[in-house]
Amino acid sequence: MTATATGLTELRIKVLGPLEIHVGGECRTLTAPMARRAMAVLLLDANHLVSTQALVEELWDEEPPRLARKTVQTYIYQLRQALKGSVDGDSGERLETGPGGYRLTARPGELDLWEFEQRVSRARAALASGAPEDAARLLREGLALWRGEPFAGLEAGPLLTARIAQIGEARLGALELRIEADLQLGRHQALVAELRRLTVDHPLDERFTAQLMIAAHRSGQRSTALDAYLRLRHRLVDELGIEPSERVRKLQQDILREVLPPAAKPEKAVVRRPAAPAPVTPAVNQLPLETPDFVGRDIELDRIGEPFTAPGPHVITVLGPAGVGKTSLAVRAARALGERFPDGLLYASLHDGSDRPRSPEAVLRSLLDGLGIGRPRQPEDTEGLAALFRAAARERKLLVLLDDAAAPDQVLALLPGGDSCLTLVTSRVRLSLPGARRLTLGPLGAEDAAVFFERLVGEERITGHQAALRHVVARMGGHPLMLRAVGELYAARPMWTLTDLAAGLLDDDRLVAELQDEACAALARADSALARLAPWLRRSMFLLAAAGPGPFDTEQVKKVLELDTWSAQSVVGRLLDRHVLVLADAPPGGSATFRIPEIVRFGVLAHAAEGVRVAAPAEPMPTEPPVTGCGRPARTALSVARQGGLR
């Protein structure tokens, strides 16, 4: 077998065409179609854990066989055999088993898709710095890696289908960029024939029509340029009911008036900044109002503001428990980035007023309404609406905030696509959106939480009570919604000192009783988080909350839920996916431990204090009466939960 300079056996995986695996020059491509599909899912999330549940859903959609997980284990074994020998020594593993899933490890230079994306990124930088020749060379090298459609011949599930479409869009973006580099190099006449073919293959794509208009005009073929515009307009009006973008319409007018600037010899790009730039006001702004007492989150805001370097849809997911401040962060970030998106800041909540997930069709219609595309011009079906939204967004610079997503399938149809838009998605559940930048939001740090609480209650109610303030912040776990609930309660109780509040918070019963107030939304948010769980997961949450507030590991979960190791890990994984369980701080090298966010724990205790079982609405309420006294809600929760059973 051949080896790399590092001593590792060479691994090459090709996906820009039929899936191929080569280890040390030997073809190890899998023959079983389902094993290849599993490999594709792991590859597209390489170096990250992919849950077994995600693999099952991708392989069998809504009808998995009874032994689906065992079958996945068989495919994993086949993949391990195919990758055997591609690591340093026989003991290494390219495919590792993690908590509730698997992680495929790949290194730079081993996946042709990554090589393509790297060359495109370098080409963009070269073009921006005034080096179109280098850009054109890099893009030709990247495009030469393509052997056909991505994962050609592979039957794909919903996530893989969406990712394949995104990779295909990235290829078109790279092709457009290469043509732009060639235009800057003055190769207009040679491009006309290629662009004619591209406009036939992609009749609704304004990018290639605009480039054909420029290349033809600069080659002395003015009629060809104007004819390309008319063909595009007829297609857009007839099929989508929209006019070409302002950019393409202006290009046509410039050609008609013979004012299109001639090709210029490439020069080093010079960035000129006006001394006092006028602020840009987005054409549409649907964003909710900002939270006036927003505090901290500087690292997260910087992360959201980082520019994307890879082509394709730009998506950022903001994940975390209920009430942790995901929407507040996303709105603050969207407003801060507003000048980058002059064509609009769109917003849609993905749950309705009854906390039911909204259909993609309903959301798409509201987004199209925001862009001024009225109902008479909107298609009847979801697929047509999604195509119209992508077409309308492609030539615009839009930021789309999709708030409180229920599942990946709900979001995929709502992505605008292209390189000029950014989509922020908030959710309480893990979202597997291909190519998305992930951001998991935790509680506020101690200092920021203290500042936040002070803003809520006023400096005069804090002065001289710093120790009590630290206790309150710690007791609420730095959770913003819990801090707000307790802060507003304290602000409304002038007879209390902060020391009184800190002492009162020691008793779960007292705190839960105070939070059961019509003016407080914290427990309502907790109810929502619990209601979105399947009944058996809600019962599991009751049992775990009953076991106490402290961190616990998988072994303790096994004992509390009376499950075997695999089933306990599966429950933990599903609860982590829904952010009703979060990772707790663990010492370096220690096993993973977990805890229940305070808002969820208090929600469970509130149900237990009322003698209410968290179960499906159709199930009867227990007759056990409410109890009071420190520690009793936990015992009530335990007994109530076990009434429902776990298996």
N, C-alpha and C positions, 0 to 999 in steps of 0.2 A: 504493500500500500504506500502511496505517496504521503509525505508529511509536510507540514508547513514549517516556517522558520522557527516557530515556537516549540516544535517537537510534537504538536498535536496532529493526528491524522486529519487530512483535509476533508471537510464536509461542505458540500454544495447542494443547496436546495433551490429549485427553480419553480416559480409559480406564475411567471409572466408568459403563460401558455399552459400546456398540460403539466400537472404536478410531477416533478422529477426529484429523486433523492440520489445523490452520489456520495459515497464514502470512500476516500482514497482512490478515486477514479473508477470504482466499482458501482454499477447501477444497483440501487436498493429500492427502487420505486415499488410501492405497494400495489398489489393486484386487486385486493378486495375493495370495492367501491366505498363501502361504509367506513373502512379504516382510513381511506384517503380523505374522506370528509372530516373525520375526527382529526387527522393530521392538519388539514386546512384550518380548522377552528383554532387549534393550539398554535399554529404558526402565526395567525393574524393577531394573536395576543401573546406572542413570544416573550419570554422572560417575566411574564405575569401569571399568577394563578388563575386557572380556568376551572370553575366549579363543575363537578360531575353533573349537576342539574342543568347547567348551561349546555353541556355536551348532549345530554339526553334530549333537551328541547330542540337543539339544532338538528340532531340526527333523525328524530321521529316526530317533531312538531307536537301536535296535541294528542297523538295516539301511540305512546311508547309501549313496547311489549312488557309483559309482567316482569321479566328478568332483564330489564333495560340496563341497570347498573352493572350486573354481571357481564353483560355483553360489552359494555364500555370497557370493563377491565380486560376483556379479551383483545379489544382493539389496541388498548394501551400496551399490552404484551407484544403484539405484532409490531407496533411502532418502536418499542424498545429494541426488538430484534433487528429492525431495519437500521437503527441508529447505532447499533453496537460497534464499538471500536472507534467511534468518532470523538472520544475524550481521552485524556491522558491516563492510560492504564485501564484495566478491566473493571476497577472498582467505581469509576466515575459514572455518572448518569446524566444523559441529556434530558431525560424525561423523569422528573421527580414527582413523587406523591406528596401533596401538602394537605392542609386541613380542608377536607371536603372537596378536593380537586387535584389538578395536575398542572405542572409548570414545565414547558419546553424551553430549554436554554439554547439560544443562538447567539453567535458572536458577529461583529462587523465583518463583512466580506463573505458571509456564508449564505446569504439570501439575496437573490437577484432583485427582489422588490426594494430592499434597503439600498442596494447599489444604485438603482434607478433614482430613488428619492434623493440620495446624497448628491448625485450629479445634477439633478434639477435644482436643488438648493444652491449648489456652487454656481450654477449658470445664472440664477437670478441675481446673485451677488455680483457676478462679473458684468452682467448687463447693466445693473444699477451703477457700477463704477466706470462705465464707459468702455467696456472691453467686449463688444459684440462678437468678435471672432472667437475668443475663448468660450463665450457663452454658446455659440452655435456648435463648436466642437464638442463641448460637454453634453449638450442636448442630443447630438447625433449618437454619441456613445451610449447615452442612457436609453434612447429609443431603439438602438440596435439590440438591446437585451430582450426585447419583446419577440415572442415566437407565435403569438396568437392571442386569443382572449384569455384573461387571467383564469387559472384553474380550469382550462378548457376540458370539456367532457365530464365535468364533475356535477352531479346533481346537488343543488345547494338548498339549505334551509333558509329561513328569513334573514338571519344575521349575515350569513355568508353571501346571500344574494345582494344585500345592501352594500357590503364591503366590496364585492366584485364590481358593482356599479361605481363606487367611489374610486377604485383603482383605475377603472376605464376612463373616468372623468379626469383623473390625474394625467393619464396619457394624452388626452386631448389638450389639457392645459400645457403640457410640455411641448406638444407639437405647435401650439399657438406661439409659445415663447421662442421656439426655434425659428419659426417664420418671422417673428418680430426681429430677431437678431439678423436674419438674412435681409430683411427690409432695410435695416440700418446699414448693412454692408452694401446696399445698392443692387441687390440681385433681383430686381423687380421682374424683369421679363421671364427669367427662369422659373419664377414662382407662380405665374399666371395659370399654367396648366395644372399644377398640383392643387392650387386653391380652387379651381373649377371643380375638380374631383371631390374635394372636401366639402364644398357647398352642396353638391349632389348627395353625398353620403350623410350630411348633417344639415338638412335644409332649414331647420329652425335655429341654428347656432349663429348668432349675430357676429361672433368673433371672427369666423372665417370669411363671412361675407364682407365685413369691414376691411379685412386684410386684402381680399380680392379687389375691392374697390380701389384701395390705395395702390396696389401693385399694378393693376390695369391702367389706372390714370397716369401713373408715372412712366408706364411703358408706351404712352400715346394711344391707349385703347379706351378713350372716354366713354364710348357707347357701351363697351363691355362692363365698365364700372357702374354705369347708371342702370343697365339691365339687371345686374346682380342685386342692386337695391330693390328694384321693382319685384323681382322674384321672391325675395325675402319678405317684403311687405305683404304680398298677396298670400303667402303661406301663413304668416302670423295672424292676419285678419281672418282668413278663412277657417283656420284650424283652432286658434286660441282666442280670437276676438280682441286682440291687442295690437297696437301700433308698434313699430320698431322703437328702440330706445332713443333718447334725445341725442346720444353720441352718434348713432348711425344716421339719424335724420340730419344732423348738422354736417356730417361728412358728405351726404348727398348734396346739400345746399352749397357747400364749398366747391364741390366738383362742378355743379351747374354754373356757379359764378366764376369758375376758374381761379379760385383763391386758395386752393389746397397748397400748403407749403411744399416746395420741392424737396427731394431727398437731400439731406445734408451729410457731409463727411463726418463720421463719428468723432466726437471729441470727448475728452475727459469730463465726466459729469461733475457739475458744480452745483452744490446746494446753496441756494440764496434764500435767506430768511428775511422777511420784512421786519422792520424795526418794531412795529406794533401790529401784529396780525389781527384782523377782525375775527371775532368769535363766529364759529359756524353753528347755525341753528338747524338741526335736522328738520327735513320737510314734514315728517310725521313723528310724533312723540306720544306713544301710548303708555309709557312707563308709570307705575304707581308713584306716589310721593315718597321721598326718602324718609327714613327714620331720623328724626331730628337729634336724638341722643345717641347716634351711632358712635361706637368706640372701637379703636384698634383695628385688627385684621389687616395690618399693613403688608405682611408677607403674602397673604392670600390675594390682596388687591394687585400687588406687583406680579404675582403669578398669572392672574387673569389678563393683565395688560401686556404680557410678553408677546412679541410678534410670532406668528407661525412661520416656519421656514419650509415645511413640506407642502406640496400642492394638494388640492382637494378641499372638501368641506372643512371649515374650521369650527370645531365644536368643543365646548368646555362643560363638563358636568360638575355641579356643586352638590355634593352628597352629604347627608348627615341626619341625625335624629330630628324628630319634630321639635320645633321651637328653638333650634340652635342658632338661627339667624341666617339661613341660606338665602331667603328672598331679600332680606335687608342688604346682605353683601352683594348679591347679584344686581340689585337696583343701583346701589352705590357705584359698583364697577361700571355698569352700563352708562350711567350719566357721566362718569369720568371719561369714558371712551367716546362720548357722543360726537366729538368733532371728527373722528375717523369715519363716521357713518352718516354722511350728510343726507342720504336718501331716506333715512327713517330709523326710529327705534320702536320696534314692534313688541307687544306683550300679549301673552295669552296664559290664563290659568288652565291647567289640564285636569282640574276637578271642578265640579259644579257646586252650587250652594248646598246641596245635600251630601257632599263629599263622595259623589260618584264620579269615576273617570269620564271625561268628555271624549266623544268620538273624534278621530282625526278629521272626519268630514266637517264637523261643527267648528273645530279650531281653524281649519284651512279657510273656511268661509269668513271667519272673523279676521284672519290675517289678510286675505284678499280685499276685504272691505277697507282695512286700514291703508292698503295701497291704492285705494280709489277704483278698484275693479269691482263694479257693482254686480248684484245677483243675476241680472239678465245675461251677463257675459260669462257667468260661472257654469262649468259643466255640472252634470247631475251626479256623476260617480266620484268616489274618493280618488281613484287613480288619475282621472282627468283633472281634478282640483289640484292634486300634488304636482302634476306636470305643468299646469298653468302657473302655480306659485313659483316653481323652479325657474320657469322661463321668465317670469316677471322679475325675479330677484337676481337673475344671472348678470344683468347689466347694471345693477344697482349696488350701492354700498349700504347694506342693511345690518343692523344688530337685532337679533330676535331673541327675546327672553321667554323661554317656555318654563313655566313655574309649576312645581309639584307634579312631576311626571309619575305615572302609575307603572309603566313598563316600557321596555325598549320599542316594542311594536307600535306603541302609541306615538313615539317620537320620530321614528324613521321616516314616516310619510310627511313630516313637518319640516324637514331640514331643507334650507334654501339651496344648498350646493354652491359650487363655484368657489373662487379664491377671494372674492371681494366682500363676503358676508361672514359674520360671526354669530354663532348660536350659543347662548348660555342656557343650560338646562339644570334646574334644581329638582331634587328628588329625595325621598326618604328611603328608596330602595336602590340596590346596586344596579346600575345600568351598563349593559354591554353594548356600547355604541362604538362601532369600528372607527379607529383613528382619533377618538376623543381624548382630550387632555383631562385627566381626572383630578379633582380637588375634593378631599374629604374634610369637612368642617367639624372641628371639635369645640369644646367649651372655651370660653375666654380665659386667658391667663390671669393669675391672681391680681396683678397690678391693673390690667384693663378692666377686670370685673369690679374692682373697688371703685375705679373712676366712673364706671357705668352706674353703679349703685348710688354714688354721690350725686350724679346728675339727676337721678330719679327723685331723690328725697331732699336735696339741698344741702349745701355745705354745713349750715348751722345745725342740722340734725346729726352730723357725723363728728363734729369737733369734740375732741377729748375722749373718743370711743374707738380708737384705732384697733385695739385688741378685739373688741366686739365686732367691728367691721370685718376683720380677717376671718373671724369665726363664721359670720353670716355667709361670706363669699365661699368659704370652704364647704359649709353645710349644703349650699345650693350647687356645689360642684362647678361653679363658674358658668352654669347654664343660663343663657340670657333671658329666656322666658320665665324661668323660675325666679331669677333675680328681679325681673320686672314685677312679677306677681307679688313677691314679698316686699319689694320696695314700695309699690303703690299701696299695699296694705299698711306698711309702716307710716307712709306719708299721711294716710287718712286716720291714724291713731295718735293724736297729739299727746295722749296721756302716757305713751310708751317712751322709754329711752331705748337707745340701740342695745344697751345691755339687757333690758327687758326682752327685746325681740330675740337676741341671741339665746337667752335662757329658754324662751318659749319654743324655739326651733328644735330643742333637744328632744321633744316629745312628738313622735310621728302623728299620734292621734290629734293633738292640738293643731299641728300644722295643717293636716288634711282637712280638719273641720273649718279652719279659717279660709283655706283655699276653695272650699265649697261655697263660693259666693258668686252671685250673678254678675258682679263687676269684674270677675277674674276669668280669663280665657285659658289659663294654664291647664286645668283639668279637662276642659273641653278638647284641647289639643291632644292631651294624653288619651282621652276616649277615642279620638279619631285614629291615633296610632294603633291602639289595641283593636279597634273595629276592623281595620284593614287586614288583620291577621286571619288566617284560617282558624277554625275553632280549636283544632288540636294544638296549634301553636299558641293560641291565647291561654289554653290550660297549662301549657309548658311554662309560659311567662308567670302564671300564678304560682306555680310550684317553685320556680327559681326565685321569685320575689319573696316568697314565704321563707326561703332558706336564709334570708338576711341580706343586708345591703353590701357586704364586703365583696371583694373580688373572689372569683372561683375558677377552677380549672376544669378540664374535661372529665377528670375522674370524679369530681364532686357532682358534675352534671349527671354522670352515669348513676350515681347513688340516689340523687334527688328524683330523677325521672324514671329510675328503675329500668334502664336501657342498656344494651350492649354498647361496645365502644363505637362501632360504625354508626349506629342509630343516634347516639349522643352527639357525635361529631356532625352528623347531618342536621340535627336540630340546631346546634350552635351555629352552623354555617347559614342556615335559613334565617335565623334571628339576626345574625350579623348583616346579612344581605339587606334586611329591612331596618337596620339601625335601631332596633329596640334592644339590642345588645351591642356593646362596644368593647374594644380591646382595652384592658387596664394596663397601667405601667407595670412592667416586669423587669427584674434584674437582668443584666446582660447574660446571655446563655441560659436563662431560665425558661421554663415552659410557658406557653401563652396562657394568660388569665383574662377573664372577662368580667364586666360589670353591667348593671342595668342603669341607663341614664336616669337621673333623679326624677325628671318629669314623668317618665314611664312608671317608675317604682311607686311614686305617690299616686299615680292614676290607678294602679292595681290596688294599693292600700285603701283608696277611696271606695272602690267597688267592694272590697272585703268588709270595710267598716259598715257598709249598708247591707251586708249579707247578700250581695249581688254576684252571681257567677258570670264571668266573662265567657260567653258562649254564643252559639248561633241564636238569633232572635226567637226561633221557633221552640227552643228548649225551655222547659219550665224553670221558674225561679225557685231556689231552695227556700225552705221554710225556716231556716236557722235565723234567729233574731239578731239585729245589730248588737255589737258589744263595744265597750269602751275600756280604756286602761292601757297603759304602756305595754306593748308587746302582743296584745291580743289580736290586732288585725292580721298579723303574720300567721298566727295559728288558725284563724278563721279562713284566711286565704288558702292555707294548706288543705284544710278539710273540704272547703268548697271546690278546690281544683280537683281533688281526688274523686269527688263525686262523678265528674265527667269522664274520668279515665284517660289514659294516654294511648291506649292501643286498640 
